[in-house]
Structures are given as structure tokens and as C-alpha cells.
Amino acid sequence: MASQSPNKSAKKLQFKQKILSTISGNKNQISKAIMESNQPVSVGKQTRPNSRLRRIEEKMRAADLEIDSDSDSSNDGWDTDLDDVASASEEEYEDPLKAMYINECKKKGMTPVSHYVRHFTDKGLHLSHLGLGSRDIKIIAQSLVENTATVKLDLQDNRLEGEGAVAIANMMKENTTIKEINLAENRIRSEGANAVAEMLLYNTEMLSLNVSGNDFEDNDAEILSEPIMINFHLQTLNLSHNKFSIIGGQFLGSAIAQNDGIEDLDLSWNHLRKKGAHAIAIALRSNVRLKYLNLSWNGFADDGAAIMGETLKYNNTLLELDLSNNRIGVKGAKALALGLAINDTIRVIKIGKNPIYAEGCCSILEAINRNPRTVIVDIEMQDILIDDVCGKILEEITKKFPTIKITHGGFSNNSGLKSIKVDPMAVLQEYIESHNLRIIDLFNRFDRDNSRTVDKREFLDGMKTLDVPLTKDQLLELVDRLDADGDGQIAYGELVSSSRGILLDKRTIKKKKLAADKEIEELAKQADTTSLSPVIRSNSTSRKSIVAAIAELQDKGLLAPNASITHGAHGASLSPRKSIAKLEGINKSKALASPQPRSISVVSNKSNYSK
């Protein structure tokens, strides 16, 4: 038989004492009940033998015998169901914070969050997308105050709101172990902004903060600007998908100018516009720390791009700049190119989804090609078609810099090459929709340990088991895109974010198509088929809209001979003379197929040309 060690005896003694203190709140009544074990215990109108008390007495006596015996003796009677209780008690004793959380939930009449209980001591604690409300977060925050195991806390996409944000902020004032915290998409609004600002003033150990998608407005930017200005320990700050406008951009610009800690700043999906861009640009001239800056989806237009281009001439710390989808045109691209022709530190420039056309692309590529000190390794011009001239410059750049990565929308139809680049995320989204899947369904196939994250290799292996029509290179591009923070892990939130971007693009295209169809219908309604010279009036400045409308009306027989079309000037993208040439070409092609010749006169706001 195995010997009974002193340590084990001490533990059993502790357990015995705990039984005595937890069986009932009144020890005298328990002792009296044990002494009167031969008497039945009354329960209401019924009586039953106190067999439960007898069993407890027997187990306690067995424990006494075990403790009183010599260290080399053993007791077979100790091997009872009491071991299960003892092990549970010991486990609770070893993890008091978890026990405190569970007991607090019971007091509040709430169900403990099982995922939190299972991963309580994880270094990266992922509690995103669990639907946690402010009541849940308050109890979790209490148990996290003294947690020294967790370094990264992810609470993205829950229902914290302002009250929950206050609880987390108060916890972070005392907990200096957690270095990264994600509060994105929790609608914490102004109450949460005040709590976050106070947290940044007290906590000087936090390195990363994500408060994206929380409905912050300009007054919240003012509240956050002071702690951002003086907190030199924070390195990563995400303020994207909020409602900051020009004024908010000016507050944040002033804070960034004096901050000497933040290296990675995300201000995408706000409304900073030209003046906000100007405030950020001024900040970049004095800030000597910022390396990664995302300003996409802010409506900078050509003026904002020109300001950023001028700033690139002086800034020597920025490594990556994202200006995607900012309504930047050819003029803005040329102004930005002037800065890229001089800058010798920036490595990644993103200018995709802007109407800069092939001419703007050529300006940027030529500027980089002429810069002998450029260190650019990645140029992203997503969804922008280039022509043969750009293609030749691109070939020169790739010969000079073999490792450079250049992404564009493919070659236009009038070029020698007509290949269009495939967006791997769009292909994956199409697969998910066609198979009636949800994002969570797809992710769970790869996430075997239910940790809400998978490494790149697991994701690639999982994708290979599916019949998604992607090449090896496209899969690698997809993985790099999903691993936005470059930590080698793909989180569920990163997949959801990329999917939302694709869906948003689809909705935008659909809205534009519906608007164009509506315009054509309105033009058709205005056409008077009974008159020999009907007049169609439109304020559209879109060449494609006018040409498409004419073609459709002619096909339907709604456009009578000698029809007059009055429209707004096309602007810089299409001169009145080119407009006439385009309309004449359509008219001639229709005339060949129709026995009755047709003539069209076009009346512009500036000139009148007729055929």
C-alpha cells in the first residue's frame, strides 16, 4: 500500500476544516444533529432519517483516522467519492480569481461565460463576437484586476456600450499586465470616450488600443486628444470607422504633432476631408515617430492628396501610407508623385480605388522610377486600369527592383494585354455565398481549438480542402491580406472585416447601377415619340450615362429622328467635341442597321455642335 505523506495529511486536514465551515452556516445545529443521529430530522410535515449527516460523520471520522495515523501507514477507507470533492476544492483553491468570478455570477443571478472560464489564464484572451453586455463585462472586469497571465484582451464586437467601457477602463487603471486591448465595434460613444481618455492618463504600460467603430464624434476627438498628446508609451492606435470630421481631424492632428510614442495610427473610414488632411499633414512634419498611417476612405480629393504629397518631401520616418478610396483624381495623383520623387523612407504606398486612371498611375510610377533613393517595395493601385505606357514604366521598375510588388486593376481594353487582376477575397466571398455558408461556419472548419485564431499554415491547409477557385499565389495573397497585423495569426475578426469590405464594394456598385438605370428611365420618360424633334434634358456630366441612355433609347425606338439632347458640360474628362464624336459614332452605327437615317444634335451648356 502507498504511504501517506505529511503534505497529503495537511491537505486533508484543510479539507476537513473546509467541510466544517461550509456544510451549514450554523455549526451548533450540525453538531447537535450529529449527536442526535438516532432521531429523525423533521422537514415540514414529512420526516426522514438523517442519513446524509451520518455519511458526513463517517467521512470525517475516516479523515481523523487518516490524519492521526503514522506517515508510513495508509487507509483504504480514504479512497471514496470524497476524493472528487477534494480535487474540486483544491482546484478552486489554486485558482481563486476564477472562483471569485463564478461566485460573483451566482450572486448576480447570471450565467458565467463558459469561454471566459475555459480560457481565463490565456496569454491572448479572445472574447470577441460573444454578445457580452455591460453586466457581463462588469463581473469580468472585476476578475481581471489581479490577472497577471493575460497580455492581450480582445473584446471586439460585443455590446459593451458606455457602461461596459467604464468598467474596462477602471480595471485597466490597476492592471498593468495587459498590454493590448481591443474595444472595437462596441458603440461606447461619448461615455466610453471619456473613460478611455482617463484610462490613457493613468495607464502608462499599455502598448496597443483599438477603439474602431464606436460612433466617436468631433467632441470625442477633443476629449481623446489630450491623453494622446502626453501618453508616450502607446505605440498602436486604431480610431477608424468613427465619425470624425474636419474639426475632429484638427484636434487629432494637434495631438499627433506632439506625440512621441505612436508608431501605427489608423484613421481610415472617417470624414476628415481636405482640412483634416491638412492638419494631419502638418503633424507629420513635426512627428518623428509615426511609421504606419492609414488615411483611406476620408474624402481627401485632389487638394488633400496635394497636401500629403508636399509632406512626403519633408517627412523621413513614415514607412507606409494608405490613401485608398479618397476621391483623388489625376491632378491629385500628379501632386502626390512630386513627393514620391523625393522621399527616401516610405516603403509602401496605397493609392487604389481612386479615379486617377492610367494617367495618374503613370505619374506615380514614373516618379518612383526617377527617384534614385527610393526604397518602395509595395505599390498598391487596386481596381485602377493601366495602359501600355504604364506597362512599359512598370517593366522598367521591375527590372530595376526585382522584389518590388505592384498591384493594379489590369490593363485597359485598348492595350496589348487584357488580363484583369482577380481579388482573392472577392472569390472567397462568392464561394461563401454560393454554398449558403456564414463566415463563422467557414472559420470553424479551420479553428479546431476554438481559440478564434488560426495560424497561416492551418488556414492554407483548410483552404486546400475546399473547392475555392484560387491559385497558389492567390491563396498566399489572401493569407497576407487577412493577416493585417502581421503576427502570423488570422483572427476571426480579420476575416469578418475583409468580408465586410467586399460586401460594401458590391453594394456601392449596385447603387451606381441602380442610379444609372433610373437616369435612363427618366430620359426615356422625357422622350416624346410623337414629335419629330423631341428634346431630352439631363444635368448628367457622365459620358457613359449619356451614351448609354442614347443607345438604349435608340434600341427601344424611343428616340425619334432629329432628337435634341441637352446636357451639362462633361468637364475635364470629356470635351464637347469628343462628346459629339462619340455620339456621332453611335448614330452612324445605328444608321447602318436602320433604313431611316437619323441625326442627333447635342446642345451643351457652353457650345452647340450638330451633325
N, C-alpha and C positions, 0 to 999 in steps of 0.2 A: 504494500500500500504506500501511496505517496505521503511524504511527511508534510506537516502543516507548518509553514514558515511564519515567523513573527509578523511580517508585513501583512500576510493574509489575515492573521488573527486581528491585527489592528483594524484592518478594513471591515472585518465582520463586526467588530465592536462598534465601529462608527455606524454601520448599517443598523445594528440593533437599536442604538440610540435614536436613529432617524425614525425607525418604526414607532418607537415610543412617543415621538414628538408629532407624528403625522397621522396616526390612526384616528385620533379624535382631538378636538380642542380641549376636552376635559379629562385629564389623566386620572383624576379621582374616580370618575364614573367607570372608566375602563378597569381600574384595579378592583373596584367593588364588583363589577360584572364577572371578572375572572374568579374572584373568591367565591362568589355565589354561582359557580358554574353548573351546579346541580339544579338550579332553579331556571325555569323558562323565562325568556325575555318577552315582555309584552309589547306588541306592535298594534296599536289601535285596539280593535275588538278581537284580533287574532293573536295566537301565541305560537311560538316555535322555539325549539331548543337552540341555545346559543352555540351551535356547533362551530360557527366562524371564530368566535372568541376562543373556543377550545383549541382549534387548529393554530391560532396565533400563539397561544400559551405554549403549545408543544414545540413550535418552531423556536420560540425564544429560549425555552429550556435547552433545546438542542444546541443553540448558539452559545449558551452559558457553558455547557459541557465542552464544546469545542475550544472556547477561549481558556477555560481552566486547565485543559489538558496540557501535557508537555509538548515542546516544539517538535519532537520526533514522533508523536502519536498522530493518529488520524481518526476520523469519524465518518463512517459510511452514511450516517443519517443526514449529514450536511448536504449530500447530493440530492436536493429536492427542487421543486419548482421555485423555491426561494431564490435560486441562482439567477433566474431570469429577471426577477425584480432587482436583485443586487446589481446585475450588469447594467440594467437600465438606470439605476440610481448612480452608478459610477460614471456612466456616460454623461448623465446630466451634470454631475459634479465637475467633470472635465471640461464641459462647455457651458459655463454659466450664462454667457451672453445669449446663446441660443435658447436656453431655458427661460431666461428673462423675457425674450421676445414672445415665446409661446404662451407663457403665463399672462403677459400683458394682453395678448389677443383674447385669451379666455375671459379676462376681466372686462374687456370691452365688448364681449359677445361677438367677436369677429373670427373668421376662419383664417388661420395662418397661411401665408403664401408658400405653398409647398416648394416651388422653385427656389425661393429665397432660403428656406430651411435646408435644402439639399446642398446649396452652393454658398452657404454662409461664409465660409472661410476661403473662398476662391480669391486668387490674386486679382483676376478680372471678373468682377461681379456684374453680369449682364441681366438686367431686369427690364429690358425694353419690350414694348408691344404686349404688355400683360394687363392693360386696362386698370392699373393701380390708381386709386383715388387719393384724395388728401388724407383720409382717415388711415388708409393702409400705410401711406408714406410717413405719417407722424410716428407710428409704432416702429417702423423700420429704422427711421432716423434715430430714435432713442437707443436702439440696439447697436447702431453703427458708431455711436460716440466714442466708445472704447475699442472698436475693432481695429486691430493692428495688422491684420492679414491682407485686407483689400487695398489695392493700389489704384485700380481703375473702376469707377462706378458708372454704369450706363443705365439711365432711366428714360431713354428716348421714347416718344410716342406713348405716353400714358395720360392720365387725367389729373396731373398734379395741381394745376391752376395756381393762383397766388398763395393760397394757404399751404399747399404742399411745398412750394418753393421756399417759403419762410422756414418750414421745418428742416429742410435740407440745408439751407444757409446757416441756420443756428447750429446744426450738427457740424458743419464744416468749419465753424469758428473754433471748435475744440479739437476736431480730428485733423491732425496734420500728416497722417499716413497716406490718405487718399490724394493722389497727385493729378488724376484726370477725372473729370466729371462731365457727363453728357445729359443736359436737361432739354434737349431739342424737342419741338413739337409737343409742348405741354400747356400751351395757352396761359402762361403765367402772367402775362401782361404787366401793367404798371406796378402792381403789388409785388410781383416777382422781381421786377427790375430793381426796385428799392432794396429787396432782400439780397439780390446778387451783388449790388453795389456795396452794401455793408459787408458782405462776405469777403469781397476783394480787398476791403480795407483791413480786415482782421487777419485773414489767412494769407500768409506770405510764403507758403510752401507749395501751393497749387501751381501746376505747370500748364494744364490744358483745360479750357472751358468752352463748352458748346451750348449756346442758347439760341440756336437757329429755330425759326418758325414759331415764335412766341408772341406774335402780334405787338412787338415793341414799336412805339411811335417816336416822333421827334422829341417830346418831353422826356421820354425814357432815355434817349441818347444823351440828353443833358445830364441826367442822373448818373448814367454809367461813365460819362467822360472823365469825371474827377478821379475815381479809383483806377481807371485805365491809365491815367496820366502818371500816377505815383506808384503803381504796382510794377516793379521792375523784375519780378520773378515769373510772372505769367508769360509763357512762350507761344502758346497757340490759342487763338480766339476766333470763334465762329459766330458771327452776327447775321448770317444770311437768312433769306426768306422772312424778313420782317417788313416794317412799313416806314422805314427811314426815308425821308425826302431830302430836299435841298438843305433845310435847316439842320436836320439830323446829321447830314454829311459834314456840315461845317463844325458841329460840336465834336464829332468823332475825329475829324481832320486835325483839330487843335490838340486833342488828346494824343493822337498818334505822333504828332510832331515832337512831343516832349517825352514820349515813352521810350525807354531804352531796354526793353525786355522782350516784347512780342516779335517773333520771327515769322509766324504764319498767321495771316489775317484773311478772313473770308467775309466779304461784304456783298456777295452776289445776291441777286433777286431782291433788290430794294428799288428805290426811286430817286437816286442821288442826282441824276441829270447833270447838266453842264457845270453848274455852280458847285455841286457836290464833288464833281471830278476835280474842279479847280482846288477845292480845299484839301482833297487827298493828295493832289499833285504837289502842292506847297509842302505838305507834311513829308512827302518822300524826299524832298530836297534837304531837309534837316535831320530826318530819321536815319540813323546809321546801323540799325539792327534788323529791320524788316527784310525778309528774303523771299517770301511767297505771298503773293497778293492776288486775290480773286475778286474782280470787279465786274463780272459778267452780269447780263440782264439788268442794267441800270439806266439804259436810255441816254448814254453819253452823247451820241450823234457825232458829227464831224468836229464840232468845237471841242468837245470833251476829249476826243482822240488826239486833236492837235495839242492840247494842253499836256496830255500824257506823253506824246512824242517829244515835246520840249523838255519834259522832266527827265526822260531817259538819257538826255545829253549830259546831265549832271549827276544822276544817282549812280553810285558804284557799289551798291550792296544787294540790290534786287536780283534774284536768280530766276524767278518765274512770275509772269504777268498774264492774267486771263482777262481778255476784253471781249469775250464771245457774246454774240447777240446784243449789241449795244446800238443798233441802227447806224453804224458807221458806214459811210459811203466811200466813193473813190477819193474824194478830197481828203477825208479823214485818214484814209489808208496812206496816202502820199505824205501827209504831215507826220504820221507815225513812223514812216520809213526814214524820215530825216533823223529821228532819234536813234533808230536801229543801225543806221550807217556809222554812228559814232560810238555807241555803247559797247563796252568790252567786258561786261559781267553777266548780263542776262543770258540764261541757258534755254529757257522755254518761253515761247510766245504763242498765245492762243488768240486767234482773231476770227474763228469760224462763225458761221451763221450770221454774217454781216453782209449787206449788199455792196461789197467792194468790187465784185465782178472780176473778170480776168485782168483788167487794167490795174486795179488796186493790188491784186496778187503779184503782178509783175513788178510793181513799185517796191513792195516789201521784199520780194526775192532778190531783186537787183541790188537793193540797199545792203542786204546781208552778204551778197556775193562780192560787193565792192569793199566791205569792211575787212581790212587785213587782221584786225584784232578780235573779231567776233568769236564767241565761244558757244554759240547757239547749237544745241543738239536736237531740238524738237520744235518744229513749226506746225501748228495746227490750224488749218483753214477748212474746217469741216463744212460740207454742203456748198462749197464755192467751186463753180466750174472754171477751169482754166483753158487757155487756148495753146496753139503751137508755140507762140512766142514765150509764154510762161514755161512751156515744156522744155524749151531749149535752155532757159536760165536754170531750170530745175536740174537738168542733166549736168550743167557746169558745176552747180553747187555739190551735187552728189559725188562728182569726180574729185572735187577739191576736199570734201569732207565725207568720206565713205560711210561713217557711222551715223550721219545725221538722219533724223526721221522727219519726213514731211507728209502731212495728211491733207488731202483736198477732196473735193467732191467729184473728181473725174475730169475728163476732157469734154468740151462742148461739142455739139454735133458737127460743127464746121472744121474741126481739127482732124488730123490724121488718125488719132486714137480716140475711141469712143467708149472706153471702159469706165464704168461708174463704180465708185467705191461702195462696198457693202458695209452697213453698220451692223456689227455682230449683235449688239444689244437689241436692235430692232428685229433681227431674225429670231432671237430667243423669245422676245415678247410675242411675236407671231406664233411661235411654237406653243407657248403657254396658252394663248387664246384659242388656237385651233384644237387643242387637246382638253379644253374646258378645265384647266388647272388654275390654282391660285399660286401666288408667289410662295406662300408658306408651304404648300404641298411640294413644290419643286425643291425648296431648300431643305425640307425634312428628309428628302431622299439622300442628301449628302451629309447632313448633320446627325451622325449616329449617336453622339453622346449628349445631344440636346443642349449644347452649350451656346447656341445661337451664333456660332462662328465655325468656319471650316478653313483649313489651310488651302493654299493654291493647288497642291497635288491632289487633295481629296476632291476639290471642285472639278479639276480636269478629268480625273478618273470617272467621276459621276457623269459628267457631260458626255464622255465617250460611250456610256451605256445607253444614251438616248439617241434618237434619230434626228437630232437637230442638224440641218444642212449647213455646217460651218467647217471650214478647212482648219488645219492645224494652226496656221498663222492667225486666222481669225479667232480661234479659241484663246490663243495666247494674248491677243489684243483685248479680248473680252475680260480675261482674268486681270490684266493690268489695269483695265478701266474700273473694274469693281473694287479692286484693292486701292481705294482712293488715298488712304493714309500711308500706304507703302509699308505696312507692318507684316506683310506676308500672310495675313488672315483676311478672309472675306466674311464680313458680318451680314446678318440678315437685313439690317437697316440699309447697308450699302446697296444691296440688290434691289430693295424696295425703292430707294431714291433714284437709281438708274431707270427702273421701270416707269416711275412717275414722269421722268423726263421724256421718255419715248411717247407715253400716252399724251402728254401735254403737246408735243410736236404734232401728233396726229390730230388732236382737237383744233390746233391752230390752222393746220392745212384744211381741215374740214370746214372751219368757219370761213376761211378765204374763198373756198369753192362755193359755199352757200351764198356768200355775198356776191360773187361773180354771177352765179345763176340768177340771183334776184335782180341784178342790174340788167341782165339780158332780158328777163321777163318784163321789166319796166320799159325798156326800149321797145319791146315788141308791142306793148300796150299802146305806146305813143304813136306807132306807125299807123297811118290812115291808108288802108289798101284801096279805098275808093277814089282817092285823089291821085292825079298824075304826078304831083310834086309834093309828097308828104315831107314833113320836117321832123327829124328826130333830134331832141335836145338832151345833152348829157353834160354834167360837170366833171366827168371822169378825166383824170390825167393819165390813165393807164393805157399804154399802147395795146397791150394784149386784150384788155377788156373791150376796147372799141373794135379791134379787128375781129375778135371772136363774135361780138354782137352782130357785126355786118355779115359775117359768114353764115351764122345761124339763121338770121333773118332772110337772107337770100335762099338758103336751102329750104326754108319753110314757105317761100313765096310771099313773105310778108313785106318785102322791100320792093316798092314799085320803081319803075324806070325814072331816072332823073331825081332820085331821092336826095335830099339835102341833109347833111349831118352836121349839127353844131355841137362843138365840144370845147373843153378847156384846153389851154396850151399844154403840150406834153412835157415841157420843161427840158432840162439839160439832156435827159436820156433819149429824146426823140425830137428832132426839129420838124417844123411844119412841112418842109419839102420832103423829108424822109417819110413823114406820115402819108403824104399824097402818093409817093411811090409805092408804099405798102398797100394802100387802098386800091390803087390802080392795078396792081398785080392781081389782087383778088377779083377785081371787076373783070379783067381780061380773061382769067381762068374760067369764070362763070359764063362769060360771053361765048366762049368756045363750046360750052355744053348747052347753051340756050339759043334757040333760033332768033330770039328777040334781043338785040344789043341793049346793053344797059350802061348808063353813065352815072357817075357819082360826083357830086361836088362837096367839098369839105370846107366848112366855114370855121375858122379858128378865131380865138379872141384877138389875135394880133394881125393875121393876114387872111386873104381869101384866095384860094387856089381852086381851079376847076379843071376837069377833064371833059 
